[in-house]
Amino acid sequence: MIQAFSNISGLGSPLPRFFSSQSTSTTHPTPPLHPESKCTPPRIRSVAMADFPVREAMQMPTLGKRKSRGDEDAHRRQLGPIHQERHVKIICVGAGASGLLFAYKIQRHFENFDLTIYEKNSEVSGTWWENKYPGCACDVPSHNYTWSFEPKQDWSAVYAGSGEIFNYFNDFANRYRLQKYVKTRHQVVAATWDDNHCGYKVTAKDLTTGNEIHDTCDILINASGILNNWRWPAIPGLHDFEGPLLHTANWDDSVQLQGKHVGLIGNGSSGIQVLPAVLPKVKHVTTFIREPTWVSPIQGLEQHVFTPQERQDFVNKPGALTQYRKSIETGLNGQFGLFLKNTTVNNSTHDYMVEQMKEKLNDERLISKLIPEWSVGCRRLTPGVNYLESLTKPKVTVVYGEIEKITKRGCVCDDGNEYPIDVLICATGFDTTFKPRFPLIAPNGKNLQDEWAKEPRSYLGIAAAEFPNYLVFLGPNCPIGNGPVLSAIELQADYMCKLIDHWQTHNIKKFSPKKEAVDDFIAHKDMFMQRTVWNDPCRSWYKSGQIDAPITALWPGSTLHYIEALADLRMEDFDVEYSGNRFSWLGNGYSQTELDQTADWAYYIREQDDGEWLSRGKRRNDLTKSGTVKGRELVNFSGKDAESQAKL
């Protein structure tokens, strides 16, 4: 058979040795790395086939094993095969959910990389390590606040507390040994593009010693999150208060609330959770509310503590947990119509929530103050477990209006009264401006903190024009409030990995989204947002805490829409600069396959056409198992009945 093949087209001469079935090579040979300097193109010399025998190529070092500096220098002028995976050094800011997932993805999919994650806290898990206030929980059902591939079978309840959620992400880090990439108690304080290195110079502060560490990277990932930079309310005299002063994101467990008169500022997500949690132990609560808000009744999934039998069923019944998770996720993905003005689901949910809030408040004064005029969903919806009922309790005083100042004794409001309190809790949220928490300097000297100070303008929620090799999780206009947020984080991690793979297997010096691409995206986003409830006149962190401003926090579509939008790289939207000839990634003429003695060198020969679909529509239908769902099972999260919801 070999002899017959060697005479095809009249070649006549025997095949080269590497086609022989008697090959003695037992290693997995691979080419050398590109030089460490990405700015200087590799020197290329003309190599005749006689000068570069295949046997020599076959003896190159194994791909993925780290080479010493001496090894790299020895091969500095020698080209490898096509798509040589050059070394990439990555710095990630933050080891919360996003940073940990990124570490997992890089570790699973890549070789020949260095990854360092700088984390300011003493533990990983980000906001779920920081937030420990009474009642702190996720407003997404626990079984769906997990990675799609990493279920947790033993959640205690439908809506788990922050401690359990911290354990989930901490266990995830330990299970996959991600801690080795993380430097805790290290805060990034500056990052500047360095043209000589073709990457970033990064300065991190060791919060234990106070020393500064200087590092470099080819690609910088910002995974610091949007809800992690907590802030005090801008109220005059705040720090004149002589009693204990608490913030929900910086909770002090040593402060005793038993028998105290507590003041609570804020009726956002944290405030809604804190009030019913502290009420049983305190003497009295005076809650200060500036604006109305929609408090979502628990619809579809009531809070429920799982019984031992239910948890056992999740473990032992094949498919039971997956089906449960799918029904919840389907319901979450099915509620996007709620955010579009004058849709059936939006109107019916509005009517349902008005009815429910009136029933639970049962007080005309509270009803007139707390039910908004603007649409349901303009601000983030939070399931209010016992919140509305708590407002009606005798030991709760609701003060509606602005706090003009804070004194030694309490709060003075615009009704002219001073309200004395013993302890003041600020449930006033975070700095949600999206600008980095550290100066980030581009090659042209611009600081992203300044560029995004008034209106953050991102490329698809993941990158910034003029800031090369910089990627951000949950950046401006990503689906952080459109549906299942962890699904969006997974998608962003995959997209980043595709970009890094493209950088690693091509001789790319730097990449960043084109300004015109960002401008077009923002123009489309602004036009789309006009038909959404988010555009209503409510004060929301979706609009940087303003009432009438561009919507900077949300994606112009559903989470499923985002997943399809970022399924493939659009390199036409990027400014790409190469190190030398843009086609030097073609290498020495050999494929990676030819240098792998364990690979099938005729992998494309088959008995039928079973290749992947070449059209987007066919790929989508295959991926989503189109045609297989008959009678959709979902958990209904709106006021509309589930049967009608499924038909939307």
C-alpha positions in Angstrom: 0.0 0.0 0.0 2.8 2.4 0.8 4.6 1.6 -2.4 1.5 2.2 -4.4 0.9 5.5 -2.8 4.5 6.6 -3.4 4.1 6.1 -7.2 1.0 8.3 -7.5 1.4 11.0 -10.2 4.6 9.3 -11.3 6.6 10.3 -8.3 8.4 7.0 -8.5 10.7 7.6 -5.6 10.1 6.2 -2.1 8.2 8.3 0.4 10.2 10.3 3.0 11.1 8.5 6.1 8.3 10.1 8.2 5.7 8.3 6.2 7.2 4.9 7.1 5.2 2.7 9.4 8.6 1.8 11.0 9.1 5.3 12.5 11.0 5.0 15.8 9.9 8.3 17.3 7.9 7.9 20.5 7.7 11.5 21.6 5.0 14.0 20.7 7.2 16.4 18.8 6.3 20.0 18.5 7.9 23.2 17.4 9.8 25.8 19.4 8.1 28.9 20.8 8.2 32.3 19.3 10.6 34.6 20.9 9.4 36.3 24.1 9.6 39.7 22.5 6.3 40.1 20.6 7.2 43.5 19.2 10.2 42.3 17.1 9.1 40.0 14.2 11.0 36.7 14.2 13.9 36.6 11.8 13.0 34.4 8.8 15.5 32.8 6.5 14.8 30.8 3.4 14.9 27.1 4.1 15.1 24.5 1.4 13.5 21.2 2.1 16.9 19.5 2.0 18.1 22.0 4.7 15.1 21.3 6.9 14.5 17.5 7.0 11.3 16.4 8.4 13.1 14.2 10.9 14.6 17.4 12.4 11.2 18.9 12.7 10.0 15.8 14.3 12.5 16.2 17.1 11.4 19.6 18.2 10.4 20.0 21.9 7.0 19.0 23.1 4.2 21.6 22.8 2.9 22.9 26.0 5.9 22.1 28.2 7.5 25.3 29.4 10.9 26.0 28.0 13.7 27.7 29.8 15.0 31.1 28.6 18.0 29.3 27.2 15.8 26.9 25.2 13.8 29.8 23.8 17.0 31.7 22.8 18.4 28.6 21.1 15.3 28.4 18.9 14.8 32.2 18.5 15.5 32.2 14.8 13.8 28.9 14.0 10.3 28.8 12.7 7.8 26.2 13.7 4.7 24.8 11.9 1.5 26.6 11.2 -0.4 28.1 14.2 2.5 27.8 16.6 1.2 28.4 20.1 3.5 31.1 21.4 3.7 31.8 25.1 1.1 34.2 26.5 1.3 35.9 29.9 -2.0 37.0 31.4 -2.9 39.1 34.4 -6.4 39.0 35.7 -7.8 41.6 38.2 -10.1 39.9 40.7 -10.8 36.3 41.8 -14.5 36.6 42.2 -16.9 34.4 40.1 -15.6 35.8 36.8 -11.9 35.6 37.6 -12.2 32.0 38.9 -14.1 30.9 35.8 -11.5 32.5 33.6 -8.8 30.6 35.4 -10.7 27.4 34.9 -11.2 28.0 31.2 -7.6 29.0 30.6 -6.3 26.0 32.5 -8.6 23.6 30.7 -8.2 24.9 27.1 -4.6 26.3 26.9 -1.0 25.3 27.1 2.1 27.5 27.2 0.6 30.3 29.4 1.3 32.1 32.6 -1.7 33.4 34.6 -1.6 35.6 37.7 -4.8 36.8 39.4 -4.5 39.7 41.8 -7.3 39.7 44.4 -7.6 42.4 47.0 -9.5 40.3 49.5 -8.1 37.6 51.8 -10.3 35.0 50.1 -11.6 34.3 46.6 -15.3 34.5 45.5 -15.5 38.3 45.4 -18.8 39.8 46.3 -19.9 36.6 48.0 -16.9 36.9 50.4 -17.5 40.6 51.0 -21.3 40.6 51.6 -22.3 39.1 54.9 -25.1 41.3 56.1 -28.2 39.7 57.7 -30.5 38.2 55.0 -27.9 38.4 52.2 -28.9 36.0 49.5 -29.0 35.7 45.7 -32.2 36.7 44.0 -31.7 33.9 41.5 -32.8 30.3 42.5 -29.7 28.6 43.9 -29.6 25.6 41.5 -29.3 28.1 38.6 -26.7 30.3 40.3 -24.0 27.9 39.3 -21.9 27.3 36.2 -23.8 25.4 33.5 -21.4 22.5 33.8 -20.9 22.5 37.6 -24.2 21.8 39.4 -24.4 21.6 43.2 -26.7 18.9 44.5 -27.0 19.9 48.1 -28.3 23.6 48.2 -30.2 24.0 51.4 -33.0 26.1 49.9 -34.4 27.6 46.7 -32.8 30.9 47.5 -29.5 30.2 49.4 -27.7 32.6 51.7 -24.4 34.3 50.8 -22.4 31.9 53.0 -23.5 28.9 50.9 -22.8 30.8 47.6 -19.3 31.7 48.9 -18.7 28.0 49.6 -19.8 27.0 46.1 -17.3 29.3 44.4 -14.6 28.6 47.0 -15.1 24.8 46.5 -15.0 25.3 42.7 -11.6 27.0 43.1 -10.3 24.2 45.3 -11.7 21.4 43.2 -9.8 22.6 40.1 -6.8 23.9 42.0 -7.2 27.4 40.8 -5.8 28.9 44.0 -2.3 28.5 42.5 -2.9 31.4 40.1 -4.2 33.7 42.8 -2.4 36.3 44.9 -4.8 37.3 47.7 -4.4 40.6 49.5 -2.9 42.2 46.4 -4.7 45.1 44.8 -3.9 46.4 41.3 -3.4 50.1 41.5 -2.2 50.9 38.0 -1.7 49.5 34.5 0.1 51.2 31.6 0.6 50.1 28.1 4.3 49.5 27.2 5.2 49.6 23.5 8.6 48.1 24.1 7.0 45.0 25.7 3.8 45.1 23.6 1.8 44.6 26.8 0.9 46.2 30.1 3.1 47.2 33.0 1.0 46.4 36.1 1.5 47.7 39.6 -0.1 45.8 42.5 0.0 46.7 46.1 0.6 44.0 48.7 -2.0 45.0 51.3 -0.3 43.0 54.0 3.2 44.6 53.7 2.3 47.8 51.9 4.9 47.0 49.2 4.3 47.5 45.5 4.9 44.7 43.0 5.7 45.5 39.4 4.5 42.9 36.8 4.0 42.7 33.1 1.5 40.9 30.8 0.6 40.4 27.2 -3.1 40.5 27.9 -4.9 42.2 30.8 -8.3 40.9 32.1 -10.5 43.0 34.4 -12.7 40.7 36.4 -13.2 43.1 39.3 -17.0 43.1 38.8 -19.6 45.8 38.9 -21.0 45.3 42.4 -17.8 45.2 44.5 -16.8 48.9 45.0 -19.2 49.8 47.8 -19.7 53.5 48.8 -21.2 55.5 51.6 -24.2 57.7 50.7 -23.3 61.3 49.9 -25.2 62.7 52.9 -23.8 65.7 54.9 -22.7 64.8 58.4 -22.7 61.0 57.8 -19.5 60.4 59.8 -20.7 62.8 62.6 -23.1 60.0 63.7 -21.8 58.8 67.1 -23.4 55.3 67.0 -22.3 52.3 65.0 -22.3 53.0 61.3 -22.6 50.0 59.0 -22.7 49.4 55.3 -24.2 46.2 54.0 -21.2 45.5 51.8 -18.8 46.0 54.7 -20.7 44.4 57.5 -19.3 44.3 61.1 -20.6 41.2 62.9 -19.3 42.6 66.2 -22.1 45.3 66.3 -25.0 44.1 68.4 -28.4 44.9 67.1 -30.4 43.2 69.9 -32.8 45.7 71.5 -31.5 48.6 69.5 -33.3 51.3 67.5 -31.9 50.8 64.0 -32.0 53.3 61.1 -32.0 51.7 57.6 -31.2 53.8 54.5 -32.2 52.3 51.2 -34.8 50.1 49.6 -32.8 48.5 46.9 -31.8 44.8 46.8 -29.8 44.9 50.0 -32.3 47.0 52.0 -35.1 44.7 50.9 -33.2 41.7 52.3 -31.9 43.4 55.5 -35.2 44.7 57.0 -37.0 41.4 57.5 -33.7 39.7 58.6 -33.0 42.2 61.5 -36.5 42.9 62.5 -37.0 40.0 65.0 -34.0 41.1 67.1 -34.2 44.9 67.2 -36.3 47.1 69.3 -37.4 49.3 66.4 -36.5 50.1 62.8 -36.9 53.5 61.1 -36.4 52.9 57.4 -35.7 55.9 55.2 -37.0 55.5 51.6 -36.3 58.1 49.0 -38.1 56.7 46.0 -40.8 54.0 45.2 -39.7 50.6 43.8 -41.3 47.5 42.5 -40.9 44.7 45.0 -41.4 41.5 43.2 -43.6 38.9 44.9 -42.2 35.5 44.8 -43.8 34.2 41.6 -43.1 30.7 40.3 -40.7 29.6 43.0 -41.5 30.3 46.6 -38.7 30.2 49.1 -38.4 26.7 50.3 -36.0 24.7 52.4 -35.2 21.4 50.6 -36.0 18.3 52.6 -33.4 15.5 53.0 -35.5 13.4 50.6 -35.5 16.2 47.9 -31.8 16.5 48.1 -31.4 12.8 47.9 -33.5 12.8 44.8 -31.3 15.4 43.2 -28.4 13.0 43.8 -29.9 9.6 43.0 -32.6 10.1 40.4 -30.9 10.3 37.0 -31.8 13.5 35.2 -33.9 14.9 38.0 -31.6 17.8 38.9 -30.8 18.6 35.3 -34.5 18.8 34.5 -35.2 21.0 37.5 -32.4 23.4 36.5 -33.6 23.5 32.9 -37.1 24.4 33.9 -35.9 27.3 36.0 -33.4 28.5 33.3 -36.2 28.2 30.7 -38.4 30.4 32.8 -35.6 33.0 33.4 -34.9 33.1 29.7 -38.6 33.4 28.9 -39.1 36.6 30.8 -37.4 39.0 28.4 -40.7 40.3 27.1 -41.2 41.8 30.6 -38.6 44.4 29.7 -40.3 45.6 26.5 -42.9 48.3 26.8 -46.6 47.4 26.2 -46.0 43.7 25.6 -48.7 41.4 27.0 -46.3 39.9 29.6 -45.2 43.4 30.7 -48.8 44.7 31.1 -50.0 41.6 32.9 -47.0 41.5 35.2 -47.6 45.2 36.1 -51.2 44.5 37.0 -50.3 41.4 39.0 -47.6 43.2 41.0 -49.8 46.2 41.7 -52.4 43.8 43.1 -49.9 41.9 45.1 -48.2 45.1 46.6 -51.6 46.6 47.5 -52.6 43.4 49.2 -49.4 43.0 51.2 -49.1 46.7 52.2 -52.8 47.2 53.0 -52.1 50.8 53.9 -53.1 53.7 51.6 -50.2 55.9 52.7 -47.6 53.2 51.9 -49.4 52.3 48.7 -49.3 55.9 47.4 -45.6 56.3 48.3 -44.1 52.9 47.4 -45.9 51.8 44.1 -44.1 53.5 41.2 -45.5 55.3 38.3 -42.8 53.9 36.0 -42.8 50.5 34.4 -42.1 47.2 36.1 -38.4 46.3 35.5 -37.1 49.9 35.1 -35.0 49.2 38.2 -33.7 45.7 39.0 -36.5 43.5 40.3 -35.8 41.8 43.7 -37.9 39.1 45.2 -39.1 40.7 48.4 -39.5 37.8 50.9 -41.5 39.4 53.8 -40.2 42.9 53.0 -43.6 44.5 52.2 -45.2 42.8 55.2 -42.4 44.0 57.5 -43.1 47.7 56.5 -46.5 47.3 58.1 -45.3 46.0 61.5 -45.8 48.2 64.6 -42.0 48.2 65.3 -41.3 49.7 61.8 -41.5 53.4 61.0 -41.4 54.3 57.3 -40.0 57.8 56.5 -40.4 58.8 52.9 -38.3 61.5 51.4 -34.7 62.9 51.4 -32.3 62.8 54.3 -30.9 66.3 54.5 -28.2 65.7 57.0 -27.1 63.2 59.7 -26.4 64.4 63.2 -24.7 62.8 66.2 -28.1 61.3 67.2 -29.8 60.4 63.9 -31.2 61.6 60.6 -32.8 64.9 59.8 -35.2 64.6 56.8 -36.9 67.0 54.5 -40.1 66.8 56.5 -38.3 68.9 59.2 -38.0 66.1 61.7 -35.0 64.5 63.3 -35.2 60.7 63.8 -33.0 59.5 66.7 -31.5 56.1 66.3 -28.9 53.9 68.0 -27.4 52.1 64.9 -27.4 53.3 61.3 -27.3 50.8 58.4 -26.5 52.1 54.9 -27.9 49.8 52.2 -26.8 52.2 49.6 -25.0 50.1 47.0 -21.9 50.5 45.0 -20.0 52.7 42.6 -21.6 51.4 39.3 -19.8 53.7 36.9 -18.0 50.9 35.1 -14.7 52.8 35.0 -11.7 50.8 36.3 -10.8 51.1 39.9 -7.2 51.9 38.9 -5.6 54.1 36.2 -5.5 52.2 32.9 -3.3 54.0 30.4 -3.6 53.3 26.6 -0.7 53.7 24.1 -2.0 57.2 23.3 -1.8 58.2 26.9 -5.6 58.2 27.5 -6.9 56.9 30.9 -9.9 54.7 30.7 -11.1 56.1 34.0 -11.5 59.5 32.2 -12.8 58.0 29.0 -15.6 56.1 30.8 -16.3 58.7 33.5 -19.4 60.2 32.0 -20.6 57.5 29.6 -18.9 54.1 29.4 -18.8 52.9 25.8 -17.8 49.3 25.3 -17.6 46.8 22.5 -20.3 44.2 23.2 -19.7 44.6 27.0 -16.2 43.1 26.8 -13.6 45.6 25.4 -12.8 49.3 24.9 -11.6 51.1 21.8 -8.0 52.3 21.8 -7.1 50.0 24.8 -5.4 47.1 23.2 -5.2 43.6 24.7 -7.6 44.6 27.4 -10.8 42.6 28.1 -13.4 43.1 30.8 -16.0 40.9 32.4 -19.5 42.3 32.8 -18.5 45.6 31.1 -20.9 48.3 30.0 -24.0 47.1 28.2 -23.7 43.4 28.9 -26.8 41.3 30.0 -26.3 41.8 33.8 -30.0 42.3 34.4 -31.5 40.8 31.2 -31.6 37.1 32.4 -29.3 34.5 33.9 -26.1 36.4 34.6 -23.7 33.5 35.1 -24.6 32.3 31.6 -23.4 35.6 30.3 -20.2 35.4 32.3 -19.5 31.9 30.8 -20.0 33.3 27.3 -17.7 36.2 27.9 -15.0 33.8 29.2 -15.3 31.7 26.1 -15.1 34.8 23.9 -12.0 35.9 25.7 -10.4 32.5 25.2 -11.1 32.7 21.5 -9.4 36.1 21.2 -6.4 34.8 23.2 -6.2 31.7 21.0 -6.2 34.0 18.0 -3.5 36.1 19.5 -1.5 33.0 20.5 -1.6 31.3 17.1 -1.1 34.3 14.9 1.7 36.8 15.1 -0.5 39.5 16.6 1.1 42.4 18.5 -2.1 44.0 19.7 -5.8 44.1 19.1 -8.6 46.4 20.2 -12.1 47.1 18.9 -12.3 49.9 16.3 -13.8 53.1 17.4 -16.3 53.1 14.6 -17.4 49.6 15.6 -18.0 50.8 19.2 -19.9 53.9 17.9 -22.1 51.8 15.7 -22.8 49.4 18.6 -23.7 52.3 21.0 -26.0 53.8 18.3 -27.8 50.5 17.9 -28.1 50.1 21.6 -29.5 53.6 22.2 -32.1 53.1 19.5 -33.1 49.7 20.9 -33.4 51.0 24.5 -36.1 53.4 23.5 -38.6 50.6 23.4 -37.7 49.1 26.8 -38.9 49.8 30.3 -35.3 50.6 31.3 -35.8 53.9 29.4 -38.5 55.1 31.8 -37.8 58.0 34.2 -36.6 56.0 37.2 -33.3 56.4 39.1 -31.3 53.3 38.4 -27.7 52.0 38.5 -28.6 50.8 35.0 -28.2 54.5 34.1 -25.3 55.3 36.4 -27.7 56.3 39.2 -29.5 58.9 37.2 -33.1 59.3 36.0 -32.7 60.5 32.5 -29.4 59.2 31.0 -28.1 56.6 28.6 -28.6 53.0 29.7 -25.0 51.8 30.2 -25.5 48.6 32.2 -27.7 46.4 30.0 -27.5 44.5 26.7 -30.0 45.4 23.9 -31.6 42.0 23.9 -32.1 38.9 25.9 -29.4 36.7 27.4 -30.0 34.1 24.7 -29.6 36.9 22.2 -26.2 37.8 23.7 -25.1 34.2 23.6 -25.8 34.1 19.8 -24.3 37.6 19.2 -20.9 36.5 20.8 -20.9 33.0 19.4 -18.1 33.9 16.9 -15.3 36.4 16.7 -15.9 39.4 14.5 -12.2 40.3 13.8 -13.5 42.8 11.2 -14.5 44.9 14.2 -10.9 45.0 15.5 -7.8 47.0 14.8 -5.1 44.4 14.7 -1.4 45.1 14.5 1.0 42.4 13.7 4.7 41.7 14.6 6.1 41.7 11.1 4.5 39.9 8.2 0.9 39.1 9.1 1.3 35.7 7.5 4.4 34.5 9.4 2.0 32.3 11.4 2.1 30.0 8.3 5.6 29.0 9.6 7.9 26.5 8.0 5.3 24.8 5.8 4.5 21.9 8.1 1.1 21.4 9.8 0.8 20.7 13.5 -0.7 17.3 12.5 2.4 16.2 10.7 4.5 16.7 13.8 2.2 14.6 16.0 3.0 10.9 15.7 -0.2 10.0 17.5 -2.5 11.9 15.2 -4.5 10.6 12.3 -2.8 12.1 9.2 -5.9 11.3 7.0 -8.5 12.5 9.5 -10.6 14.0 6.7 -11.2 10.6 5.0 -14.5 9.2 6.1 -17.5 7.1 5.1 -20.1 9.9 5.1 -20.3 13.6 5.4 -20.5 14.1 9.2 -18.7 17.4 9.3 -20.0 20.4 11.3 -22.7 22.5 9.7 -21.3 25.4 7.7 -24.3 27.8 8.1 -25.1 29.6 11.3 -28.8 28.5 11.2 -27.9 24.8 10.9 -25.3 25.1 13.7 -27.8 26.8 15.9 -30.6 24.2 15.3 -28.1 21.4 16.1 -26.8 23.1 19.2 -30.2 24.0 20.6 -31.8 20.6 19.6 -34.4 22.4 17.6 -37.6 20.3 17.1 -37.1 18.2 20.3 -39.1 20.2 22.8 -42.8 19.3 22.8 -44.8 21.2 25.5 -42.3 23.5 27.3 -41.7 23.0 31.0 -40.7 26.2 32.7 -41.0 28.1 36.0 -43.0 31.2 35.5 -41.3 34.3 36.9 -44.0 36.9 35.8 -47.6 37.5 36.5 -48.7 35.8 33.4 -49.8 32.2 33.4 -47.1 29.8 32.4 -49.1 28.3 29.5 -49.5 31.7 27.8 -45.9 32.7 28.6 -44.7 29.6 26.8 -46.5 30.7 23.7 -44.8 34.2 23.5 
